Amino acid sequence: MAMPFEDIVEVPPPGIALYDAPAGTFFGPFINTSGSSSGEKFITQGNMPEFYSYLAQHDFRYSLSVSNVSFGDGDEIKSVGILVSWIENNKNMMYRLYVYVPSL
């Protein structure tokens, strides 16, 4: 995870759209092709038109469920449930995965 530990917070459903996601969110920027902000690419109509159209057509969104675990000696872990939802064939679909992020 490139996001700073303290910035990983809950994002309740219905969540944030993966397309046109604002800077500083989980998917904004989507990729970075260089070591500076000049290589950042966001999922926008201008940067990635075909990918953007697909995500917008199916209304792809993400939510985060965050649990903090403390070991008492200053070490902490965040258990982050990532829920990706979309609409396919008029059905609400979802995919859930987990990532564990240490404070170190």
N, C-alpha and C positions, 0 to 999 in steps of 0.2 A: 504494500500500500504506500503510495506516495503522499497521501493526505496526512497532515500532522495528527498525532494521537488525540490531542484535545479538540480537534475539529470534527471528529467522528461522532455525530449525534443522531438521534432519532429523526427519521423522516416518515411520518405517519401516512397510511393510505389515504387517498388514492395515489399519493406520491408525486414525483417530479417527472415530467416528460424527458426521455432520453434525447430527443431532438430539441434544439433551441435551449438546451440546459444552460443556465447562467454560469459564468466563471466562478470557480470555488466550490461547485457542487461535485458530486461523485463522478459524473461523466462529462464535466466541463473543466478543462479541455479533454477531448477524447483521446487524442494522441499528441505526441510532441516529437517531431523529427529532428530536433537539434537540442543543444544544451541550454538554449535560452527561450524566452517567450516568443521569439520570432518564428519558431517551428511549431507552435501550438495550433492544433486544428480542432475546431468545434463542429458538432453535428448541426450544421446550418444549411439552408438552401444554397448559399453561395459556396461553402467549403466542400460539401459532400452531397450534391443534389440527389443522386440515385438512392443512397443510403438514407438520407433525410426523408425522401418521399415514402420509402418503405416503412420506416419507423412511424411516421406521421399517419400513414394510411391505417396501420394497425394499432395506433395509440399506445406504443411501448412506453411504460413508466417503471420507475423503481421506487421502492420504499426501503427503509433501514430500521431494523429493530436492534437496539444496542443494549447489552448487559455488561456491567463492569464487575470484574472479579479482582479482589485485592488479596495479596498473600501476606499482608501485614508488615513486610519489611521494605515497603516502598515500591515493590514490583506490582504492576497491575497488568491485566489483560482485558481487552474488550472483545466480547463475543458479538460478532456482527452478523445478523441475519439479513441477507439481501433478497428481497422479493421483487422479481421482475414480472410485470403483468402486461398483457396485450389482449387484443380482440382478434379472434380468428374464426371465420365462418359463423359469425354472429354469436360466438361463445367467448366468455371471459376465461382466459388462460393465465396460468402463472407458473413460475419456476422459482424455487427457493434454494439458496445455497448459503453456507456459513464460512466465515473467515475469522480467524483469531489473531488479533493485533496486539503485540506486546508494547509496553510503554517505553522500553529501551530503544 
